Amino acid sequence: MRCLEFQQQINDFLDDRLTIGQAGDFMEHADSCHECMEELELRYMIRVGILEQNRDDREMSYDYSQQLNRILERTRKDLRVRYLCRIVKYSVSTMAFWAALALILVQMRVWLIG
């Protein structure tokens, strides 16, 4: 992913509107590009600052970096879980295929011999 694509997807990421593939590419680029990560942090701070503008000072949390890191960690965890689910799905499908094939071969052998 290029920096321009990353920056175009920041709002979609913050609104949780990226597909799994897009989120994976987004996170990979965020982890590898310091400038884009800074841009993400800045845009997140602006967005949250605007949303919290009308709140009571006691309710406001100014640790935007930590909030963003929690979002990023949650996204990483979701991606890992979905990746593992995909692996399990393909593994079960593969085992079911081989089991069905073995069953067919055993049944054919019974028919031919018996």
C-alpha positions as CSV (number, residue, x, y, z in Angstrom):
1,M,0.0,0.0,0.0
2,R,1.2,3.5,-0.8
3,C,1.1,6.4,1.6
4,L,-1.6,8.2,-0.5
5,E,-3.9,5.1,-0.3
6,F,-3.3,4.8,3.4
7,Q,-4.2,8.5,4.0
8,Q,-7.3,8.1,1.9
9,Q,-8.4,5.2,4.1
10,I,-7.8,6.8,7.5
11,N,-11.4,8.0,7.9
12,D,-12.8,4.6,6.8
13,F,-10.5,2.9,9.3
14,L,-11.6,5.2,12.1
15,D,-15.3,4.6,11.1
16,D,-14.6,0.8,11.0
17,R,-15.6,0.6,7.3
18,L,-12.6,-1.3,5.9
19,T,-12.9,-4.8,4.7
20,I,-10.7,-7.4,6.3
21,G,-8.2,-7.3,3.4
22,Q,-8.1,-3.5,3.4
23,A,-7.7,-3.4,7.2
24,G,-4.8,-5.9,7.0
25,D,-3.1,-3.8,4.3
26,F,-3.8,-0.6,6.4
27,M,-2.3,-2.1,9.5
28,E,0.7,-3.4,7.7
29,H,1.4,0.0,6.3
30,A,0.8,1.7,9.6
31,D,3.3,-0.6,11.3
32,S,6.0,0.1,8.6
33,C,5.5,3.8,7.8
34,H,6.3,6.3,10.6
35,E,5.0,9.3,8.6
36,C,1.6,7.6,7.9
37,M,1.3,6.6,11.6
38,E,1.9,10.2,12.6
39,E,-0.8,11.3,10.1
40,L,-3.2,8.7,11.6
41,E,-2.5,9.9,15.1
42,L,-3.0,13.5,14.1
43,R,-6.3,12.8,12.3
44,Y,-7.5,10.7,15.2
45,M,-6.6,13.5,17.7
46,I,-8.5,16.1,15.6
47,R,-11.5,13.8,15.2
48,V,-11.8,13.0,18.9
49,G,-11.0,16.5,19.9
50,I,-13.9,17.8,17.8
51,L,-16.3,15.1,19.2
52,E,-15.3,15.9,22.8
53,Q,-15.5,19.6,22.4
54,N,-19.0,19.9,24.0
55,R,-18.3,17.4,26.8
56,D,-17.7,18.3,30.4
57,D,-14.0,18.5,31.2
58,R,-14.3,15.8,33.8
59,E,-15.4,13.3,31.2
60,M,-12.6,14.1,28.7
61,S,-9.6,11.9,28.2
62,Y,-6.6,13.6,26.7
63,D,-4.6,10.5,26.2
64,Y,-5.5,10.2,22.5
65,S,-2.4,8.2,21.7
66,Q,-3.3,5.5,24.2
67,Q,-6.9,5.5,22.8
68,L,-5.7,5.0,19.3
69,N,-3.3,2.3,20.3
70,R,-6.2,0.4,21.9
71,I,-8.1,0.7,18.5
72,L,-5.0,-0.5,16.6
73,E,-4.5,-3.4,19.0
74,R,-8.2,-4.4,18.8
75,T,-7.9,-4.4,15.0
76,R,-4.7,-6.5,15.1
77,K,-6.5,-9.0,17.4
78,D,-9.5,-9.1,15.1
79,L,-7.2,-9.7,12.1
80,R,-5.4,-12.5,13.9
81,V,-8.7,-14.2,14.9
82,R,-10.1,-14.0,11.4
83,Y,-6.9,-15.4,10.0
84,L,-7.0,-18.3,12.4
85,C,-10.6,-18.9,11.6
86,R,-9.8,-19.0,7.9
87,I,-7.0,-21.5,8.6
88,V,-9.4,-23.7,10.6
89,K,-12.1,-23.4,8.0
90,Y,-9.7,-24.5,5.2
91,S,-8.2,-27.3,7.4
92,V,-11.7,-28.7,8.2
93,S,-12.7,-28.5,4.5
94,T,-9.5,-30.3,3.5
95,M,-10.0,-33.0,6.1
96,A,-13.7,-33.4,5.0
97,F,-12.6,-33.8,1.4
98,W,-10.0,-36.5,2.1
99,A,-12.4,-38.3,4.5
100,A,-15.1,-38.3,1.8
101,L,-12.7,-39.5,-0.8
102,A,-11.5,-42.3,1.5
103,L,-15.1,-43.3,2.1
104,I,-15.8,-43.4,-1.6
105,L,-12.7,-45.5,-2.2
106,V,-13.6,-48.0,0.6
107,Q,-17.2,-48.2,-0.7
108,M,-16.0,-48.9,-4.3
109,R,-13.7,-51.6,-3.0
110,V,-16.6,-53.2,-1.1
111,W,-18.7,-53.1,-4.3
112,L,-15.9,-54.5,-6.5
113,I,-14.9,-57.3,-4.1
114,G,-18.2,-58.1,-2.5
